[in-house]
Amino acid sequence: MHRIDTPRLVLRPLTSEDVDAITRAANDFEVARWLAKMPYPYTRTDAEAFVAANRENFGRVWGITRQGDFCGVIGKVGAFGYWLGRDHWGNGYATEAGRAVIAVHFDAPDARPLVAGYFEGNHRSRGVLEKLGFRANGESLQENRALGRKLRHFDMICETPPRDPHSPSSW
């Protein structure tokens, strides 16, 4: 499945038309500082490389959009992760998109547990992951590209899809 529709969002493959929106949203220190691999400053060249690198990840990486407006990215390549442009924070989009991606993931008969995590101090991301059914699975030190150093990282695992009134099965 390449496109996922939720009550408010459309998750769809990234395209070259997203480059400008990705550049604007990702070139924000408050976004980049919480992500392991995102550089800061974030340039158009970074966005072009990101979109090109994810051309083959249909069904594993999606652009998060609302009424055609680019909000961020969600995916499950290596680990489950997501980010939103700061002007889209606080609306429940990460949780809504995450529920949809996790539901699709666990619909596959050979689905394996998903791993994710967050850097120390990122309470918003911790809350989203907990709502999505992730539980603590240890700690590690991970490189943070924007800050240029290793940070304490809380590792999490999700072994089953969330089962609550907001899950995709109830839409």
Biotite code that builds the C-alpha atoms (Angstrom):
import biotite.structure as struc

atoms = struc.array([
    struc.Atom([0.000, 0.000, 0.000], chain_id="A", res_id=1, res_name="MET", atom_name="CA", element="C"),
    struc.Atom([1.551, 3.260, -1.094], chain_id="A", res_id=2, res_name="HIS", atom_name="CA", element="C"),
    struc.Atom([-1.082, 5.724, 0.121], chain_id="A", res_id=3, res_name="ARG", atom_name="CA", element="C"),
    struc.Atom([-2.802, 5.709, 3.498], chain_id="A", res_id=4, res_name="ILE", atom_name="CA", element="C"),
    struc.Atom([-5.822, 7.886, 4.270], chain_id="A", res_id=5, res_name="ASP", atom_name="CA", element="C"),
    struc.Atom([-6.735, 8.761, 7.851], chain_id="A", res_id=6, res_name="THR", atom_name="CA", element="C"),
    struc.Atom([-9.604, 10.973, 9.040], chain_id="A", res_id=7, res_name="PRO", atom_name="CA", element="C"),
    struc.Atom([-7.504, 14.156, 8.639], chain_id="A", res_id=8, res_name="ARG", atom_name="CA", element="C"),
    struc.Atom([-4.354, 13.149, 6.783], chain_id="A", res_id=9, res_name="LEU", atom_name="CA", element="C"),
    struc.Atom([-3.060, 11.594, 3.611], chain_id="A", res_id=10, res_name="VAL", atom_name="CA", element="C"),
    struc.Atom([0.205, 9.666, 3.860], chain_id="A", res_id=11, res_name="LEU", atom_name="CA", element="C"),
    struc.Atom([1.732, 9.348, 0.413], chain_id="A", res_id=12, res_name="ARG", atom_name="CA", element="C"),
    struc.Atom([5.061, 8.677, -1.260], chain_id="A", res_id=13, res_name="PRO", atom_name="CA", element="C"),
    struc.Atom([7.508, 11.568, -1.337], chain_id="A", res_id=14, res_name="LEU", atom_name="CA", element="C"),
    struc.Atom([8.013, 13.306, -4.671], chain_id="A", res_id=15, res_name="THR", atom_name="CA", element="C"),
    struc.Atom([10.347, 15.956, -6.037], chain_id="A", res_id=16, res_name="SER", atom_name="CA", element="C"),
    struc.Atom([7.453, 18.402, -5.585], chain_id="A", res_id=17, res_name="GLU", atom_name="CA", element="C"),
    struc.Atom([7.991, 18.067, -1.814], chain_id="A", res_id=18, res_name="ASP", atom_name="CA", element="C"),
    struc.Atom([11.577, 19.357, -1.877], chain_id="A", res_id=19, res_name="VAL", atom_name="CA", element="C"),
    struc.Atom([10.767, 23.001, -1.102], chain_id="A", res_id=20, res_name="ASP", atom_name="CA", element="C"),
    struc.Atom([8.321, 22.128, 1.682], chain_id="A", res_id=21, res_name="ALA", atom_name="CA", element="C"),
    struc.Atom([10.773, 19.632, 3.213], chain_id="A", res_id=22, res_name="ILE", atom_name="CA", element="C"),
    struc.Atom([13.555, 22.233, 3.074], chain_id="A", res_id=23, res_name="THR", atom_name="CA", element="C"),
    struc.Atom([11.407, 24.875, 4.809], chain_id="A", res_id=24, res_name="ARG", atom_name="CA", element="C"),
    struc.Atom([10.137, 22.527, 7.532], chain_id="A", res_id=25, res_name="ALA", atom_name="CA", element="C"),
    struc.Atom([13.431, 20.747, 8.213], chain_id="A", res_id=26, res_name="ALA", atom_name="CA", element="C"),
    struc.Atom([15.603, 23.872, 8.249], chain_id="A", res_id=27, res_name="ASN", atom_name="CA", element="C"),
    struc.Atom([14.455, 24.604, 11.786], chain_id="A", res_id=28, res_name="ASP", atom_name="CA", element="C"),
    struc.Atom([16.800, 23.835, 14.659], chain_id="A", res_id=29, res_name="PHE", atom_name="CA", element="C"),
    struc.Atom([13.850, 22.897, 16.906], chain_id="A", res_id=30, res_name="GLU", atom_name="CA", element="C"),
    struc.Atom([12.964, 20.140, 14.425], chain_id="A", res_id=31, res_name="VAL", atom_name="CA", element="C"),
    struc.Atom([16.490, 18.957, 13.597], chain_id="A", res_id=32, res_name="ALA", atom_name="CA", element="C"),
    struc.Atom([17.766, 18.835, 17.189], chain_id="A", res_id=33, res_name="ARG", atom_name="CA", element="C"),
    struc.Atom([15.498, 15.897, 18.036], chain_id="A", res_id=34, res_name="TRP", atom_name="CA", element="C"),
    struc.Atom([16.442, 13.744, 15.023], chain_id="A", res_id=35, res_name="LEU", atom_name="CA", element="C"),
    struc.Atom([19.516, 11.555, 14.773], chain_id="A", res_id=36, res_name="ALA", atom_name="CA", element="C"),
    struc.Atom([20.325, 11.935, 11.074], chain_id="A", res_id=37, res_name="LYS", atom_name="CA", element="C"),
    struc.Atom([18.958, 15.346, 10.130], chain_id="A", res_id=38, res_name="MET", atom_name="CA", element="C"),
    struc.Atom([21.633, 17.966, 9.515], chain_id="A", res_id=39, res_name="PRO", atom_name="CA", element="C"),
    struc.Atom([21.274, 21.585, 10.525], chain_id="A", res_id=40, res_name="TYR", atom_name="CA", element="C"),
    struc.Atom([21.188, 23.845, 8.666], chain_id="A", res_id=41, res_name="PRO", atom_name="CA", element="C"),
    struc.Atom([19.091, 21.800, 6.246], chain_id="A", res_id=42, res_name="TYR", atom_name="CA", element="C"),
    struc.Atom([19.458, 22.772, 2.603], chain_id="A", res_id=43, res_name="THR", atom_name="CA", element="C"),
    struc.Atom([17.573, 22.180, -0.628], chain_id="A", res_id=44, res_name="ARG", atom_name="CA", element="C"),
    struc.Atom([20.372, 19.774, -1.592], chain_id="A", res_id=45, res_name="THR", atom_name="CA", element="C"),
    struc.Atom([19.676, 17.799, 1.613], chain_id="A", res_id=46, res_name="ASP", atom_name="CA", element="C"),
    struc.Atom([15.970, 17.620, 0.732], chain_id="A", res_id=47, res_name="ALA", atom_name="CA", element="C"),
    struc.Atom([16.686, 16.548, -2.845], chain_id="A", res_id=48, res_name="GLU", atom_name="CA", element="C"),
    struc.Atom([18.989, 13.791, -1.585], chain_id="A", res_id=49, res_name="ALA", atom_name="CA", element="C"),
    struc.Atom([16.391, 12.684, 0.986], chain_id="A", res_id=50, res_name="PHE", atom_name="CA", element="C"),
    struc.Atom([13.622, 12.424, -1.617], chain_id="A", res_id=51, res_name="VAL", atom_name="CA", element="C"),
    struc.Atom([15.917, 10.600, -4.057], chain_id="A", res_id=52, res_name="ALA", atom_name="CA", element="C"),
    struc.Atom([17.070, 8.157, -1.368], chain_id="A", res_id=53, res_name="ALA", atom_name="CA", element="C"),
    struc.Atom([13.460, 7.305, -0.540], chain_id="A", res_id=54, res_name="ASN", atom_name="CA", element="C"),
    struc.Atom([12.177, 6.728, -4.084], chain_id="A", res_id=55, res_name="ARG", atom_name="CA", element="C"),
    struc.Atom([12.513, 2.976, -3.513], chain_id="A", res_id=56, res_name="GLU", atom_name="CA", element="C"),
    struc.Atom([10.877, 3.095, -0.069], chain_id="A", res_id=57, res_name="ASN", atom_name="CA", element="C"),
    struc.Atom([7.239, 3.212, -1.204], chain_id="A", res_id=58, res_name="PHE", atom_name="CA", element="C"),
    struc.Atom([5.172, 1.560, 1.475], chain_id="A", res_id=59, res_name="GLY", atom_name="CA", element="C"),
    struc.Atom([7.854, 2.285, 4.078], chain_id="A", res_id=60, res_name="ARG", atom_name="CA", element="C"),
    struc.Atom([8.256, 6.105, 3.960], chain_id="A", res_id=61, res_name="VAL", atom_name="CA", element="C"),
    struc.Atom([5.449, 8.606, 3.509], chain_id="A", res_id=62, res_name="TRP", atom_name="CA", element="C"),
    struc.Atom([4.985, 12.331, 3.332], chain_id="A", res_id=63, res_name="GLY", atom_name="CA", element="C"),
    struc.Atom([2.341, 13.449, 5.827], chain_id="A", res_id=64, res_name="ILE", atom_name="CA", element="C"),
    struc.Atom([-0.112, 15.893, 4.245], chain_id="A", res_id=65, res_name="THR", atom_name="CA", element="C"),
    struc.Atom([-3.305, 17.590, 5.354], chain_id="A", res_id=66, res_name="ARG", atom_name="CA", element="C"),
    struc.Atom([-5.561, 19.093, 2.705], chain_id="A", res_id=67, res_name="GLN", atom_name="CA", element="C"),
    struc.Atom([-2.588, 19.077, 0.341], chain_id="A", res_id=68, res_name="GLY", atom_name="CA", element="C"),
    struc.Atom([-0.323, 20.903, 2.812], chain_id="A", res_id=69, res_name="ASP", atom_name="CA", element="C"),
    struc.Atom([2.964, 19.097, 3.543], chain_id="A", res_id=70, res_name="PHE", atom_name="CA", element="C"),
    struc.Atom([3.291, 18.490, 7.304], chain_id="A", res_id=71, res_name="CYS", atom_name="CA", element="C"),
    struc.Atom([6.227, 16.100, 7.706], chain_id="A", res_id=72, res_name="GLY", atom_name="CA", element="C"),
    struc.Atom([7.514, 12.572, 7.150], chain_id="A", res_id=73, res_name="VAL", atom_name="CA", element="C"),
    struc.Atom([6.868, 9.178, 8.731], chain_id="A", res_id=74, res_name="ILE", atom_name="CA", element="C"),
    struc.Atom([8.505, 5.869, 8.014], chain_id="A", res_id=75, res_name="GLY", atom_name="CA", element="C"),
    struc.Atom([9.695, 2.482, 9.114], chain_id="A", res_id=76, res_name="LYS", atom_name="CA", element="C"),
    struc.Atom([13.048, 1.964, 7.416], chain_id="A", res_id=77, res_name="VAL", atom_name="CA", element="C"),
    struc.Atom([15.432, 0.506, 9.976], chain_id="A", res_id=78, res_name="GLY", atom_name="CA", element="C"),
    struc.Atom([13.375, 2.002, 12.789], chain_id="A", res_id=79, res_name="ALA", atom_name="CA", element="C"),
    struc.Atom([9.978, 3.650, 13.078], chain_id="A", res_id=80, res_name="PHE", atom_name="CA", element="C"),
    struc.Atom([10.306, 7.427, 13.033], chain_id="A", res_id=81, res_name="GLY", atom_name="CA", element="C"),
    struc.Atom([8.593, 10.650, 12.120], chain_id="A", res_id=82, res_name="TYR", atom_name="CA", element="C"),
    struc.Atom([9.007, 14.390, 12.134], chain_id="A", res_id=83, res_name="TRP", atom_name="CA", element="C"),
    struc.Atom([6.674, 17.330, 11.589], chain_id="A", res_id=84, res_name="LEU", atom_name="CA", element="C"),
    struc.Atom([7.338, 20.928, 10.672], chain_id="A", res_id=85, res_name="GLY", atom_name="CA", element="C"),
    struc.Atom([6.983, 23.038, 13.809], chain_id="A", res_id=86, res_name="ARG", atom_name="CA", element="C"),
    struc.Atom([3.839, 24.779, 12.566], chain_id="A", res_id=87, res_name="ASP", atom_name="CA", element="C"),
    struc.Atom([2.126, 21.359, 12.624], chain_id="A", res_id=88, res_name="HIS", atom_name="CA", element="C"),
    struc.Atom([3.070, 20.410, 16.193], chain_id="A", res_id=89, res_name="TRP", atom_name="CA", element="C"),
    struc.Atom([0.381, 19.959, 18.815], chain_id="A", res_id=90, res_name="GLY", atom_name="CA", element="C"),
    struc.Atom([-2.400, 18.831, 16.468], chain_id="A", res_id=91, res_name="ASN", atom_name="CA", element="C"),
    struc.Atom([-2.145, 15.077, 16.983], chain_id="A", res_id=92, res_name="GLY", atom_name="CA", element="C"),
    struc.Atom([-0.844, 14.476, 13.448], chain_id="A", res_id=93, res_name="TYR", atom_name="CA", element="C"),
    struc.Atom([2.124, 12.337, 14.520], chain_id="A", res_id=94, res_name="ALA", atom_name="CA", element="C"),
    struc.Atom([-0.142, 10.101, 16.585], chain_id="A", res_id=95, res_name="THR", atom_name="CA", element="C"),
    struc.Atom([-2.753, 9.819, 13.829], chain_id="A", res_id=96, res_name="GLU", atom_name="CA", element="C"),
    struc.Atom([-0.182, 9.069, 11.143], chain_id="A", res_id=97, res_name="ALA", atom_name="CA", element="C"),
    struc.Atom([1.654, 6.687, 13.461], chain_id="A", res_id=98, res_name="GLY", atom_name="CA", element="C"),
    struc.Atom([-1.468, 4.680, 14.241], chain_id="A", res_id=99, res_name="ARG", atom_name="CA", element="C"),
    struc.Atom([-2.126, 4.261, 10.538], chain_id="A", res_id=100, res_name="ALA", atom_name="CA", element="C"),
    struc.Atom([1.419, 3.179, 9.684], chain_id="A", res_id=101, res_name="VAL", atom_name="CA", element="C"),
    struc.Atom([1.577, 0.758, 12.608], chain_id="A", res_id=102, res_name="ILE", atom_name="CA", element="C"),
    struc.Atom([-1.806, -0.751, 11.705], chain_id="A", res_id=103, res_name="ALA", atom_name="CA", element="C"),
    struc.Atom([-0.674, -1.309, 8.108], chain_id="A", res_id=104, res_name="VAL", atom_name="CA", element="C"),
    struc.Atom([2.626, -2.750, 9.330], chain_id="A", res_id=105, res_name="HIS", atom_name="CA", element="C"),
    struc.Atom([0.970, -5.286, 11.625], chain_id="A", res_id=106, res_name="PHE", atom_name="CA", element="C"),
    struc.Atom([-1.596, -6.277, 8.983], chain_id="A", res_id=107, res_name="ASP", atom_name="CA", element="C"),
    struc.Atom([1.226, -8.158, 7.240], chain_id="A", res_id=108, res_name="ALA", atom_name="CA", element="C"),
    struc.Atom([1.344, -11.807, 8.346], chain_id="A", res_id=109, res_name="PRO", atom_name="CA", element="C"),
    struc.Atom([5.135, -11.700, 8.717], chain_id="A", res_id=110, res_name="ASP", atom_name="CA", element="C"),
    struc.Atom([5.201, -8.402, 10.659], chain_id="A", res_id=111, res_name="ALA", atom_name="CA", element="C"),
    struc.Atom([8.079, -8.082, 13.082], chain_id="A", res_id=112, res_name="ARG", atom_name="CA", element="C"),
    struc.Atom([8.186, -5.752, 16.102], chain_id="A", res_id=113, res_name="PRO", atom_name="CA", element="C"),
    struc.Atom([8.952, -2.110, 15.369], chain_id="A", res_id=114, res_name="LEU", atom_name="CA", element="C"),
    struc.Atom([11.727, -0.277, 17.166], chain_id="A", res_id=115, res_name="VAL", atom_name="CA", element="C"),
    struc.Atom([11.856, 3.457, 17.781], chain_id="A", res_id=116, res_name="ALA", atom_name="CA", element="C"),
    struc.Atom([13.163, 5.872, 20.347], chain_id="A", res_id=117, res_name="GLY", atom_name="CA", element="C"),
    struc.Atom([13.690, 9.442, 21.387], chain_id="A", res_id=118, res_name="TYR", atom_name="CA", element="C"),
    struc.Atom([16.477, 11.635, 22.684], chain_id="A", res_id=119, res_name="PHE", atom_name="CA", element="C"),
    struc.Atom([16.525, 12.634, 26.325], chain_id="A", res_id=120, res_name="GLU", atom_name="CA", element="C"),
    struc.Atom([14.354, 15.707, 26.819], chain_id="A", res_id=121, res_name="GLY", atom_name="CA", element="C"),
    struc.Atom([12.015, 15.022, 23.891], chain_id="A", res_id=122, res_name="ASN", atom_name="CA", element="C"),
    struc.Atom([8.915, 14.553, 26.017], chain_id="A", res_id=123, res_name="HIS", atom_name="CA", element="C"),
    struc.Atom([6.544, 15.137, 23.088], chain_id="A", res_id=124, res_name="ARG", atom_name="CA", element="C"),
    struc.Atom([7.995, 12.256, 21.113], chain_id="A", res_id=125, res_name="SER", atom_name="CA", element="C"),
    struc.Atom([7.985, 10.002, 24.168], chain_id="A", res_id=126, res_name="ARG", atom_name="CA", element="C"),
    struc.Atom([4.282, 10.730, 24.624], chain_id="A", res_id=127, res_name="GLY", atom_name="CA", element="C"),
    struc.Atom([3.477, 9.979, 20.985], chain_id="A", res_id=128, res_name="VAL", atom_name="CA", element="C"),
    struc.Atom([5.395, 6.698, 21.061], chain_id="A", res_id=129, res_name="LEU", atom_name="CA", element="C"),
    struc.Atom([3.667, 5.626, 24.274], chain_id="A", res_id=130, res_name="GLU", atom_name="CA", element="C"),
    struc.Atom([0.240, 6.419, 22.768], chain_id="A", res_id=131, res_name="LYS", atom_name="CA", element="C"),
    struc.Atom([1.217, 4.267, 19.791], chain_id="A", res_id=132, res_name="LEU", atom_name="CA", element="C"),
    struc.Atom([1.935, 1.267, 21.997], chain_id="A", res_id=133, res_name="GLY", atom_name="CA", element="C"),
    struc.Atom([5.726, 1.466, 22.224], chain_id="A", res_id=134, res_name="PHE", atom_name="CA", element="C"),
    struc.Atom([7.308, 0.489, 25.518], chain_id="A", res_id=135, res_name="ARG", atom_name="CA", element="C"),
    struc.Atom([10.757, 1.083, 26.969], chain_id="A", res_id=136, res_name="ALA", atom_name="CA", element="C"),
    struc.Atom([13.398, -1.349, 25.770], chain_id="A", res_id=137, res_name="ASN", atom_name="CA", element="C"),
    struc.Atom([16.662, 0.131, 27.040], chain_id="A", res_id=138, res_name="GLY", atom_name="CA", element="C"),
    struc.Atom([18.947, 3.086, 26.531], chain_id="A", res_id=139, res_name="GLU", atom_name="CA", element="C"),
    struc.Atom([21.790, 3.869, 24.180], chain_id="A", res_id=140, res_name="SER", atom_name="CA", element="C"),
    struc.Atom([24.027, 6.682, 23.059], chain_id="A", res_id=141, res_name="LEU", atom_name="CA", element="C"),
    struc.Atom([23.245, 7.846, 19.535], chain_id="A", res_id=142, res_name="GLN", atom_name="CA", element="C"),
    struc.Atom([24.852, 10.412, 17.322], chain_id="A", res_id=143, res_name="GLU", atom_name="CA", element="C"),
    struc.Atom([22.826, 13.555, 16.787], chain_id="A", res_id=144, res_name="ASN", atom_name="CA", element="C"),
    struc.Atom([23.947, 15.105, 13.511], chain_id="A", res_id=145, res_name="ARG", atom_name="CA", element="C"),
    struc.Atom([22.452, 18.554, 14.126], chain_id="A", res_id=146, res_name="ALA", atom_name="CA", element="C"),
    struc.Atom([24.227, 18.862, 17.480], chain_id="A", res_id=147, res_name="LEU", atom_name="CA", element="C"),
    struc.Atom([27.357, 17.028, 16.361], chain_id="A", res_id=148, res_name="GLY", atom_name="CA", element="C"),
    struc.Atom([27.600, 14.758, 19.396], chain_id="A", res_id=149, res_name="ARG", atom_name="CA", element="C"),
    struc.Atom([26.210, 11.609, 20.977], chain_id="A", res_id=150, res_name="LYS", atom_name="CA", element="C"),
    struc.Atom([23.157, 11.946, 23.188], chain_id="A", res_id=151, res_name="LEU", atom_name="CA", element="C"),
    struc.Atom([21.282, 9.707, 25.587], chain_id="A", res_id=152, res_name="ARG", atom_name="CA", element="C"),
    struc.Atom([18.603, 7.876, 23.634], chain_id="A", res_id=153, res_name="HIS", atom_name="CA", element="C"),
    struc.Atom([15.678, 5.931, 25.045], chain_id="A", res_id=154, res_name="PHE", atom_name="CA", element="C"),
    struc.Atom([15.009, 2.823, 22.947], chain_id="A", res_id=155, res_name="ASP", atom_name="CA", element="C"),
    struc.Atom([11.453, 1.524, 22.552], chain_id="A", res_id=156, res_name="MET", atom_name="CA", element="C"),
    struc.Atom([9.678, -1.423, 20.947], chain_id="A", res_id=157, res_name="ILE", atom_name="CA", element="C"),
    struc.Atom([6.139, -2.042, 19.653], chain_id="A", res_id=158, res_name="CYS", atom_name="CA", element="C"),
    struc.Atom([5.080, -5.659, 19.258], chain_id="A", res_id=159, res_name="GLU", atom_name="CA", element="C"),
    struc.Atom([1.375, -5.193, 18.490], chain_id="A", res_id=160, res_name="THR", atom_name="CA", element="C"),
    struc.Atom([-0.758, -2.427, 16.987], chain_id="A", res_id=161, res_name="PRO", atom_name="CA", element="C"),
    struc.Atom([-2.489, -0.014, 19.372], chain_id="A", res_id=162, res_name="PRO", atom_name="CA", element="C"),
    struc.Atom([-5.969, -1.184, 20.271], chain_id="A", res_id=163, res_name="ARG", atom_name="CA", element="C"),
    struc.Atom([-8.042, 1.793, 21.242], chain_id="A", res_id=164, res_name="ASP", atom_name="CA", element="C"),
    struc.Atom([-10.994, 3.853, 19.968], chain_id="A", res_id=165, res_name="PRO", atom_name="CA", element="C"),
    struc.Atom([-8.660, 5.954, 17.829], chain_id="A", res_id=166, res_name="HIS", atom_name="CA", element="C"),
    struc.Atom([-7.110, 3.055, 15.931], chain_id="A", res_id=167, res_name="SER", atom_name="CA", element="C"),
    struc.Atom([-7.645, 2.785, 12.173], chain_id="A", res_id=168, res_name="PRO", atom_name="CA", element="C"),
    struc.Atom([-9.959, -0.212, 12.571], chain_id="A", res_id=169, res_name="SER", atom_name="CA", element="C"),
    struc.Atom([-12.559, 2.124, 14.116], chain_id="A", res_id=170, res_name="SER", atom_name="CA", element="C"),
    struc.Atom([-12.451, 4.743, 11.328], chain_id="A", res_id=171, res_name="TRP", atom_name="CA", element="C"),
])
